[in-house]
């Protein structure tokens, strides 16, 4: 039969074994909880919305977008250019009062230009000619693309048309530098009337000018 000292040694060894077993059990439980918590956090992360957006983007038929992100000849090309064009932001938009002042200034420049030729008679401003000139200038500015052509609106006389990407107050200089346009402004020495239209393309920011002349 073991003596009391041996019993104490056996009891101490048994307690040590029990403590080790409990430690292993509790340690495994903590690691499992930590692992579960990490997985839960990963599952709740937000989805990558960028990829979803790209996947749902309309097809451009293999055509590449330009520097403004717009695809030429697509249905929304000119709307896209108007909203995103870097060129369009080059020139600030003209207010109605600025357009009216620009037309007045151009008429004064035209009067001064004609005064250099003593054979030319005085020119007057005609509101009805201004109406047709402004209507056509607005049409040019609102038509997609930077192109100009002659209209059939001025049935009373001659028409000058020009586009300038940078300035809206230099059209007299442009017309004066062209034989055909300067001939229209001189109007062969007769006593003419004139109306002026000025408009700005909302997409490119370019300026358009129309002069309508009549001699009666």
ROTOR-579351 format. One line per 5 residues: number of its first residue (from 1); their letters; for each residue x negated, y negated, z of N, C-alpha, C. Coordinates in steps of 0.1 Angstrom, whole numbers, plus 2048, in hexadecimal, padded with zeros to 3 digits. Each point is the difference from the previous one (the first is absolute). Layout:
<nodes>
NUM) A) X/Y/Z/X/Y/Z/X/Y/Z ~ ...
</nodes>
This chain:
<nodes>
1) XXXXX) 7F7/80C/800/809/7F4/800/7F7/7F4/800 ~ 803/7F6/7F7/7F8/7F4/7FF/800/7F8/80D ~ 7F5/7FA/803/800/7F7/80C/806/7F2/7FC ~ 803/7F8/80A/806/7F3/7FE/7F8/7F7/7F6 ~ 7F3/801/800/7F7/7F8/7F8/802/804/7F1
6) XXXXX) 801/80D/7FE/802/805/7F2/80E/7FC/7FB ~ 80A/800/809/80E/7FC/7FC/800/7F1/7FC ~ 7F8/7F8/807/800/7F2/7FC/7F9/7FE/7F2 ~ 7F6/807/7FD/7FA/7FF/7F3/809/805/7F5 ~ 808/80B/803/809/805/7F5/80B/7F5/7FE
11) XXXXX) 805/7FA/80B/80A/7F6/7FE/7FC/7F4/7F9 ~ 7F3/7FC/802/7FB/7F4/7F9/7FE/803/7F1 ~ 7FC/80C/7FD/7FE/803/7F1/80E/800/7F9 ~ 80A/806/808/80E/800/7FA/805/7F2/7FD ~ 7FE/7F7/809/805/7F2/7FF/7F9/7FA/7F4
16) XXXXX) 7F3/802/7FE/7F8/7FA/7F5/806/805/7F2 ~ 803/80D/800/805/806/7F3/80E/7FA/7FD ~ 808/7FE/80A/80E/7FA/7FE/7FE/7F2/7FB ~ 7F7/7F8/806/7FE/7F2/7FC/7FC/7FF/7F1 ~ 7F7/809/7FC/7FB/800/7F2/80B/803/7F7
21) XXXXX) 809/80A/803/80B/804/7F8/80A/7F4/7FE ~ 803/7F9/80B/809/7F4/7FF/7FA/7F5/7F8 ~ 7F3/7FF/801/7F9/7F5/7F8/801/803/7F2 ~ 7FE/80C/7FC/801/804/7F2/80E/7FE/7FA ~ 80A/803/808/80E/7FF/7FC/803/7F1/7FE
26) XXXXX) 7FD/7F8/80A/803/7F2/7FF/7F9/7F9/7F5 ~ 7F3/804/7FE/7F8/7FA/7F6/806/803/7F2 ~ 804/80B/7FD/806/804/7F3/80D/7F8/7FE ~ 808/7FE/80A/80C/7F8/7FF/7FD/7F2/7FC ~ 7F6/7F9/806/7FD/7F3/7FC/7FB/7FE/7F2
31) XXXXX) 7F8/80A/7FB/7FB/7FF/7F2/80C/802/7F7 ~ 809/808/803/80B/802/7F7/809/7F4/7FF ~ 802/7F9/80B/808/7F4/801/7F9/7F5/7F7 ~ 7F3/7FF/802/7F9/7F6/7F9/801/802/7F1 ~ 7FE/80D/7FC/801/803/7F2/80E/7FD/7FA
36) XXXXX) 80A/803/808/80E/7FD/7FB/802/7F2/7FE ~ 7FB/7F8/80A/802/7F1/7FF/7F9/7FB/7F4 ~ 7F5/804/7FC/7F9/7FB/7F4/807/804/7F4 ~ 806/80C/7FF/807/803/7F4/80D/7F8/7FE ~ 806/7FD/80C/80D/7F8/7FF/7FC/7F2/7FB
41) XXXXX) 7F5/7FA/804/7FC/7F3/7FB/7FE/800/7F1 ~ 7F9/80A/7FB/7FD/801/7F2/80D/801/7F8 ~ 80A/808/805/80C/802/7F8/809/7F3/800 ~ 7FE/7F7/809/808/7F4/801/7FA/7F4/7F8 ~ 7F4/802/7FA/7FA/7F5/7F8/808/7FD/7F4
46) XXXXX) 801/7F3/7FC/808/7FB/7F5/7FB/806/7F3 ~ 809/802/7F7/7FD/806/7F2/7F9/7F5/7F8 ~ 7F8/805/7F6/7FA/7F7/7F7/80A/7FB/7F5 ~ 805/7F4/803/80B/7FB/7F7/7FA/7FC/7F2 ~ 7F3/7FD/800/7FA/7FC/7F3/801/80B/7F6
51) XXXXX) 7FE/80B/803/800/80C/7F7/80F/802/7FB ~ 809/7FE/809/80E/802/7FC/804/7F5/7F6 ~ 7FB/7F4/802/803/7F5/7F7/7FA/802/7F2 ~ 7F4/805/800/7FA/802/7F3/807/80C/7F8 ~ 804/809/808/807/80C/7F9/80D/7FC/7FA
56) XXXXX) 807/7F5/806/80D/7FC/7FA/7FE/7F5/7F6 ~ 7F4/7FB/7FD/7FF/7F5/7F7/804/804/7F2 ~ 806/7F7/7F8/804/803/7F3/7F5/803/7F7 ~ 801/808/7F6/7F6/803/7F6/7FF/7F5/7F6 ~ 7F3/7FD/7FD/7FD/7F5/7F6/7FD/806/7F2
61) XXXXX) 802/80D/7FE/7FD/806/7F4/7F2/800/7FC ~ 7F7/800/80B/7F2/800/7FE/7FA/7F3/7FD ~ 808/7F5/7FF/7FA/7F3/7FE/7FB/7FA/80D ~ 7F5/7F9/7FF/7F9/7FA/80B/805/7F2/803 ~ 801/7FD/80D/804/7F3/805/7F5/7F6/7FE
66) XXXXX) 804/7F3/7FE/7F6/7F6/7FE/7FB/7FB/80E ~ 7F9/7F5/800/7FA/7FA/80C/80A/7FC/80A ~ 80D/7FD/7FC/80A/7FC/808/809/80C/805 ~ 7FC/80C/7FC/807/80C/803/80D/802/7F8 ~ 800/7FA/7F4/80C/801/7F7/7FD/808/7F4
71) XXXXX) 809/808/7FB/7FE/808/7F5/807/7FA/7F3 ~ 7F8/7FD/7F7/805/7F9/7F4/80A/809/7F8 ~ 80B/7F9/7FB/80A/806/7F9/80A/809/809 ~ 7FE/7FF/80D/809/807/809/80C/7F7/802 ~ 80B/805/804/80D/7F8/802/7FE/7F4/809
76) XXXXX) 7F8/801/80A/7FF/7F6/80A/7F3/7F8/7FF ~ 7F9/801/7F4/7F3/7FA/7FF/800/7F1/803 ~ 809/7F9/7F9/7FF/7F1/802/805/7FC/80E ~ 809/807/806/804/7FD/80D/7F4/803/80A ~ 7F9/80B/7FD/7F4/803/808/7F6/7F5/7FF
81) XXXXX) 7FD/7FB/7F3/7F7/7F5/7FE/804/7F4/807 ~ 80D/7FD/800/804/7F3/806/7FE/801/80F ~ 801/80C/806/7FF/801/80F/7F1/801/804 ~ 7F8/806/7F7/7F2/803/805/7F5/7FA/7F8 ~ 804/7F9/7F5/7F5/7FB/7F7/7F7/7F6/807
86) XXXXX) 7F3/803/7FE/7F5/7F7/805/7FF/7F4/7F7 ~ 804/802/7F3/7FF/7F4/7F7/80B/7F7/804 ~ 80C/805/803/80C/7F8/803/7FE/7F7/80C ~ 7F7/804/809/7FE/7F8/80C/7F5/7F6/7FE ~ 7FB/7FF/7F3/7F5/7F7/7FD/805/7F1/800
91) XXXXX) 80C/7FE/7FA/806/7F3/7FF/80C/7FF/80A ~ 800/7F6/808/80C/7FE/808/80D/7FD/7F8 ~ 80B/804/805/80C/7FE/7F9/804/7F1/7FF ~ 805/7FC/7F4/805/7F2/7FF/80E/7FE/805 ~ 802/7F5/807/80D/7FD/805/807/7F8/7F5
96) XXXXX) 80E/800/800/807/7F8/7F6/7FC/7F2/7FF ~ 7FD/7F9/80B/7FB/7F2/7FF/7F3/7FF/7FA ~ 7F7/80A/802/7F3/800/7F9/801/802/7F1 ~ 809/808/7FC/803/802/7F2/805/7F4/7FA ~ 809/7F9/806/806/7F4/7FB/7F5/7F5/7FF
101) XXXXX) 7F7/7FF/80A/7F5/7F6/7FF/7F6/804/7F5 ~ 7FE/80D/7FE/7F7/804/7F6/805/7FC/7F2 ~ 80D/801/7FE/806/7FD/7F3/7FF/7F1/7FE ~ 803/7F8/80B/7FF/7F1/7FF/7F1/7FC/7FC ~ 7F7/806/807/7F2/7FD/7FE/7FC/804/7F1
106) XXXXX) 805/80B/7FB/7FC/804/7F3/806/7F6/7F6 ~ 80C/7FC/802/806/7F6/7F7/7F7/7F3/800 ~ 7FC/7FB/80C/7F8/7F5/800/7F2/802/7F9 ~ 7FB/80C/801/7F4/803/7F9/802/800/7F1 ~ 80C/805/7FC/803/801/7F2/802/7F2/7FA
111) XXXXX) 806/7F7/808/801/7F2/7FB/7F3/7FA/7FF ~ 7F7/802/809/7F2/7FA/7FF/7F9/806/7F5 ~ 801/80D/7FD/7F9/806/7F5/805/7FB/7F2 ~ 80D/7FE/7FF/806/7FA/7F4/7FC/7F1/7FE ~ 7FE/7F9/80B/7FD/7F2/7FF/7F2/7FD/7F9
116) XXXXX) 7F8/80A/7FF/7F3/7FE/7F9/801/7FF/7F1 ~ 80C/804/7FB/802/7FF/7F2/80B/7F5/7FE ~ 7FC/7F5/7FB/809/7F4/7FE/80B/803/7F6 ~ 7FF/80A/7F8/80A/804/7F6/80C/807/806 ~ 7FE/805/80C/80A/808/807/809/7F6/808
121) XXXXX) 80D/803/7FF/80A/7F7/807/803/806/80E ~ 807/7F9/807/802/804/80E/808/80D/801 ~ 7FE/808/80A/807/80C/802/808/7FF/80C ~ 80C/806/800/809/800/80B/803/80E/805 ~ 804/801/80D/803/80D/806/80E/803/7FF
126) XXXXX) 803/80C/7FC/80E/805/7FD/804/80B/809 ~ 80A/7FE/809/804/80A/80A/805/80D/7F9 ~ 807/7FF/7F5/805/80C/7F9/7F5/808/7FA ~ 7F5/7F9/7FB/7F4/808/7FC/7F9/806/80C ~ 800/7F9/80B/7FA/806/80C/807/80C/804
131) XXXXX) 80D/800/7FF/808/80C/804/7FC/80C/7F8 ~ 7FF/7FF/7F2/7FC/80B/7F8/7F2/804/802 ~ 7F7/7F6/802/7F2/804/803/7FE/807/80D ~ 807/7FC/80A/7FF/806/80D/806/80E/800 ~ 80B/802/7F9/806/80D/7FF/7F6/80A/7F9
136) XXXXX) 7F9/7FC/7F6/7F7/809/7F9/7F3/802/809 ~ 7FB/7F6/807/7F5/801/809/803/80A/80B ~ 80C/800/805/804/80A/80A/801/80E/7FA ~ 804/801/7F4/801/80D/7F9/7F2/806/7FF ~ 7F7/7F7/7FB/7F2/805/7FF/7FA/805/80D
141) XXXXX) 802/7F8/80A/7FB/803/80D/805/80D/807 ~ 80D/802/7FD/807/80C/806/7FE/80D/7F7 ~ 7FB/7FE/7F4/7FE/80C/7F8/7F3/807/804 ~ 801/80E/802/7F4/807/804/7F5/7FF/7F6 ~ 7F4/7FE/805/7F4/7FF/7F7/7FD/7F1/7FD
146) XXXXX) 7F4/7FD/7FD/7FB/7F2/7FE/800/7FE/7F1 ~ 80C/7FE/7FA/800/7FD/7F1/809/7F4/7FE ~ 7FD/7F9/7F5/808/7F5/7FC/805/801/7F2 ~ 80B/7FA/7FC/805/800/7F3/809/7F4/7FE ~ 805/7FD/7F4/808/7F5/7FE/80F/804/801
151) XXXXX) 808/7F7/805/80E/803/801/808/7FA/7F4 ~ 80D/802/800/809/7FA/7F6/809/7F6/807 ~ 7FD/7FC/80C/809/7F8/808/800/7F1/7FB ~ 7F5/7FB/7FC/7FF/7F2/7FC/804/7FF/7F1 ~ 80C/7FE/7FD/805/7FF/7F2/7FE/7F2/7FA
156) XXXXX) 7FC/7F7/809/7FF/7F2/7FB/7F2/7FC/7FC ~ 7F6/808/802/7F2/7FC/7FD/7F6/80A/803 ~ 7F5/7FC/805/7F3/808/802/7FF/805/80E ~ 7F8/80A/801/7FE/806/80E/7F1/804/801 ~ 7FA/7FC/80C/7F3/804/804/801/809/80C
161) XXXXX) 7F8/80B/800/801/80A/80B/7F1/803/804 ~ 7FE/801/80E/7F2/803/804/801/807/80E ~ 7F6/808/803/7FE/806/80D/7F2/7FD/805 ~ 800/7FD/80D/7F3/7FD/807/7FF/809/80D ~ 7F6/808/802/7FF/808/80C/7FC/7F8/80C
166) XXXXX) 7FB/7F4/7FF/7FA/7F9/80B/807/7F3/803 ~ 804/7F8/7F6/805/7F2/803/80D/7FE/7F9 ~ 809/7F8/807/80C/7FC/7FA/801/7F2/7FC ~ 7F4/7F9/801/800/7F1/7FD/7F5/7FD/7F5 ~ 7FD/80B/7F8/7F6/7FE/7F6/805/803/7F2
171) XXXXX) 80D/801/7FF/806/805/7F3/7FE/7F6/7F5 ~ 800/7F3/803/7FE/7F6/7F6/7F2/802/7F9 ~ 7F6/802/808/7F3/803/7FB/800/80C/7F7 ~ 807/80B/804/801/80C/7F8/806/7FD/7F3 ~ 80C/7F9/800/807/7FD/7F3/7F8/7F6/7F7
176) XXXXX) 7F9/7F7/807/7F8/7F6/7F8/7F4/807/7F9 ~ 7FB/80A/805/7F5/807/7FA/804/80A/7F5 ~ 80D/801/7FD/804/809/7F5/807/7F7/7F5 ~ 7FB/802/7F4/806/7F7/7F5/80F/802/7FF ~ 805/80C/800/80E/802/7FF/808/7FA/80B
181) XXXXX) 7FB/802/80C/808/7FA/80C/7FF/7F1/800 ~ 7F4/7FB/7FD/7FE/7F1/801/809/7FA/7F5 ~ 801/807/7F4/809/7FA/7F6/80E/7FF/804 ~ 805/80A/808/80D/800/805/802/7F4/80A ~ 7F6/7FE/808/800/7F5/80A/800/7F2/7F9
186) XXXXX) 7F9/7FF/7F5/800/7F3/7F9/80D/7FF/7F7 ~ 806/80B/7FC/80C/800/7F9/801/7F7/7F4 ~ 7F4/800/7F9/7FF/7F9/7F3/804/7F1/801 ~ 7FE/7FA/80B/802/7F2/801/80E/7FB/802 ~ 80A/80A/800/80D/7FC/802/803/7FD/80F
191) XXXXX) 80C/7FA/803/803/7FD/80D/807/80C/807 ~ 7F9/809/807/806/80C/804/805/7FF/80F ~ 807/80B/803/804/802/80E/7F9/80D/804 ~ 7FF/802/80D/7F9/80C/805/807/805/80D ~ 800/80C/802/804/807/80D/7F5/80A/804
196) XXXXX) 7FD/801/80D/7F5/809/804/805/80A/80A ~ 7FB/80C/7FF/804/80A/80A/7F3/807/805 ~ 7FF/802/80D/7F5/806/807/805/80B/809 ~ 7FA/80C/800/804/80B/809/7F3/808/803 ~ 802/808/80B/7F5/808/804/804/80F/801
201) XXXXX) 7F7/809/7FB/803/80E/801/7FF/804/80F ~ 80A/806/805/7FF/804/80E/7F7/80C/803 ~ 7FC/807/7F5/7F7/80C/802/7F2/7FC/7FF ~ 7FC/7F9/7F5/7F2/7FD/7FE/7FC/7F2/805 ~ 80A/7F8/802/7FD/7F2/805/7FD/7F7/7F4
206) XXXXX) 800/805/7F4/7FD/7F8/7F4/80B/7F5/7FE ~ 7FC/7F5/7F9/809/7F5/7FD/803/800/7F1 ~ 80D/7FC/7FD/804/7FF/7F3/806/7F2/7FD ~ 7FE/7FB/7F4/805/7F3/7FD/807/800/7F2 ~ 80B/7FA/7FF/807/7FE/7F3/803/7F2/7FE
211) XXXXX) 7FD/7FB/7F4/803/7F2/7FC/80A/802/7F4 ~ 80C/7F9/801/809/7FF/7F5/801/7F2/7FB ~ 7FE/7FE/7F3/800/7F3/7FA/80C/7FF/7F6 ~ 805/7F4/7FE/80A/7FD/7F6/7FF/7F2/7FC ~ 804/7FD/7F3/7FE/7F2/7FB/80E/7FA/7FF
216) X) 80A/806/805/80E/7FA/7FF/808/804/80C
</nodes>
